[in-house]
């Protein structure tokens, strides 16, 4: 039977989030499904701090290959990752939302920057608290998404949900993610039902965005209800 959001009860939601957090803390992937949108899109997520070449290869194999890394403003400022739209976070530190940044590669330990090993290395460099702007070269092959603190704490999209999960699991606000593609329709992204199937087939924990919005929000004391 294929589960939908209506099939997931509150206790099951909590269990699903717990499994997802444990997986991310243990260097595994999770499937995050947007049950708040009519499209029902889904992405596969790994924590940047601990991502391995094997896990990055899983993201690329099951996803579109367009790999992004969501980071909070603090990491973006420290590593001097600029927003493509030309917004300067130093001039407008309170701007809210999510913004695409200039692609980056690690300065050392990579070759072309495009392989799973290279992109995993770059992700770990970004997530390391000891990294500086000199540890990255621009432009590169891993695509940052800069996410405000408020957006990450009240996740309404797959990008912000992924960051909220990674932050909760590893205490580092950096999440690598890649949108899932349909296993049967070569030019289409996965539907919600296909995402649950992919997760089951590959033994990857699956969690919905609504579960994260409620449960992660409660853990930070941000829900008003």
C-alpha positions in Angstrom: 0.0 0.0 0.0 1.2 3.5 -0.9 1.0 6.0 2.0 -0.3 9.5 1.6 -0.3 12.3 4.1 -3.8 11.3 5.3 -2.5 7.9 6.2 0.2 9.3 8.6 -1.1 9.6 12.1 0.6 12.0 14.7 2.5 9.2 16.4 3.7 7.9 13.1 4.8 11.4 12.1 6.9 11.6 15.3 8.4 8.2 14.5 9.1 9.2 10.9 10.9 12.4 12.0 12.9 10.5 14.7 14.0 7.9 12.1 15.0 10.7 9.7 17.1 12.5 12.3 18.8 9.3 13.4 19.6 8.5 9.7 21.1 11.9 9.1 23.1 11.8 12.3 24.4 8.3 11.2 25.6 9.4 7.8 22.6 8.1 5.9 20.1 9.8 3.5 16.4 10.5 4.0 13.6 11.2 1.5 11.7 14.5 2.2 8.3 14.8 0.6 6.4 18.0 0.1 2.9 17.1 1.1 2.0 20.8 1.5 2.1 21.4 -2.2 -0.2 20.0 -4.9 2.8 18.9 -6.9 4.0 16.6 -4.1 7.6 17.0 -5.1 10.3 15.2 -3.1 14.0 15.5 -2.5 16.7 13.2 -1.1 18.7 14.7 1.7 22.0 14.2 3.5 23.7 16.2 6.3 26.6 18.1 4.8 28.8 17.6 7.9 29.0 13.9 7.4 28.2 13.2 3.8 30.3 10.5 2.1 31.1 9.8 -1.5 28.7 6.9 -1.4 25.8 9.0 -0.1 26.5 11.7 -2.6 26.4 9.1 -5.4 23.0 8.0 -4.0 21.7 11.5 -4.3 22.9 11.8 -7.9 21.7 8.3 -8.9 18.1 8.8 -7.5 17.9 12.5 -8.2 18.2 14.9 -11.1 22.0 15.4 -10.5 21.4 19.0 -9.7 22.8 18.9 -6.2 22.3 21.9 -3.9 23.6 22.6 -0.4 21.4 24.7 1.9 23.2 26.8 4.4 22.2 29.5 6.9 23.3 33.1 6.6 26.0 32.6 9.2 27.9 30.0 7.1 27.3 32.1 3.9 28.8 35.2 5.5 31.8 33.4 7.0 32.6 31.7 3.7 31.7 34.8 1.6 29.3 32.9 -0.6 27.4 35.6 -2.6 23.8 35.5 -3.6 23.3 35.4 -7.4 20.6 38.0 -7.2 23.1 40.6 -6.0 21.8 40.9 -2.4 24.6 41.7 0.1 23.9 39.9 3.4 26.2 42.3 5.1 24.1 45.3 4.0 20.7 43.6 4.4 21.2 41.1 7.3 17.5 40.8 8.0 16.3 39.9 4.5 14.2 36.7 4.8 13.7 33.7 2.5 15.9 31.4 0.4 18.3 32.6 -2.3 20.5 30.8 -4.8 24.2 31.4 -4.3 27.2 31.2 -6.6 28.4 27.6 -7.1 31.5 26.6 -5.3 34.2 23.9 -5.2 36.7 23.0 -2.4 40.1 24.6 -3.0 41.9 21.4 -2.2 41.2 17.7 -2.3 39.1 17.8 -5.5 39.8 17.4 -9.3 37.2 18.8 -11.7 34.7 19.4 -8.8 31.8 17.5 -10.5 32.3 13.9 -9.3 30.4 12.5 -6.3 33.7 12.4 -4.3 34.5 16.1 -5.2 31.0 17.4 -4.4 31.0 15.4 -1.1 34.4 16.9 -0.2 33.1 20.4 -1.0 30.0 19.9 1.1 32.1 18.8 4.1 34.3 21.8 3.7 31.3 24.1 3.7 29.9 22.4 6.9 33.2 22.6 8.8 33.3 25.3 11.4 37.1 25.7 10.7 36.7 26.6 7.0 37.2 30.1 5.6 36.5 31.7 2.3 39.9 30.7 1.1 38.9 27.0 1.3 36.4 27.5 -1.6 36.8 28.6 -5.2 34.1 30.2 -7.2 32.4 29.4 -9.5 32.1 25.7 -8.8 29.9 22.7 -9.1 28.1 22.5 -5.7 25.2 25.0 -5.7 24.5 26.8 -2.4 21.1 27.9 -1.3 21.3 30.7 1.4 18.4 30.4 3.9 17.4 32.8 6.5 17.1 31.6 10.1 13.4 32.3 10.3 12.8 30.3 7.0 14.8 27.4 8.4 12.9 27.4 11.7 9.5 27.5 10.0 10.1 25.2 7.0 7.6 25.7 4.1 9.7 24.2 1.3 11.9 21.2 0.6 15.0 23.4 0.8 14.1 24.8 4.2 12.8 21.5 5.4 16.1 19.8 4.5 18.1 22.5 6.4 15.9 22.1 9.4 16.4 18.4 9.5 20.2 18.6 9.1 20.4 21.3 11.8 18.4 19.2 14.2 20.3 16.0 13.5 23.9 17.3 13.4 23.7 20.8 15.0 25.2 22.2 11.7 22.8 24.2 9.4 24.0 22.7 6.2 22.0 20.1 4.1 22.8 18.5 0.8 19.8 17.7 -1.3 18.8 16.7 -4.8 15.2 16.5 -6.2 14.0 12.9 -6.9 13.3 11.9 -10.5 10.5 9.5 -11.6 11.7 5.9 -12.0 9.3 5.4 -14.9 9.1 8.8 -16.7 12.5 9.8 -17.8 11.8 13.6 -18.1 9.7 14.0 -15.0 10.3 14.5 -11.3 9.0 11.9 -8.9 5.4 12.2 -7.6 4.6 11.8 -3.9 3.6 8.2 -4.4 6.7 7.5 -6.4 8.8 9.1 -3.6 7.4 6.7 -1.0 8.1 3.8 -3.4 11.7 4.9 -4.0 12.3 5.3 -0.2 10.9 1.8 0.5 12.8 0.2 -2.4 16.1 1.7 -1.3 15.4 1.3 2.5 15.7 5.1 3.0 13.6 6.7 5.7 10.8 9.0 4.4 9.4 12.0 6.1 6.9 14.7 5.0 7.3 18.4 5.1 4.3 18.9 7.3 5.7 16.5 9.9 8.9 18.6 10.0 7.0 21.9 10.2 5.1 20.8 13.2 7.6 18.6 15.1 10.9 20.5 14.4 9.1 23.7 15.1 7.9 22.5 18.5 11.5 21.4 19.4 12.5 25.0 18.9 9.5 26.4 20.7 8.3 28.3 17.7 4.7 27.0 17.2 2.0 29.3 18.3 -0.6 26.6 18.8 
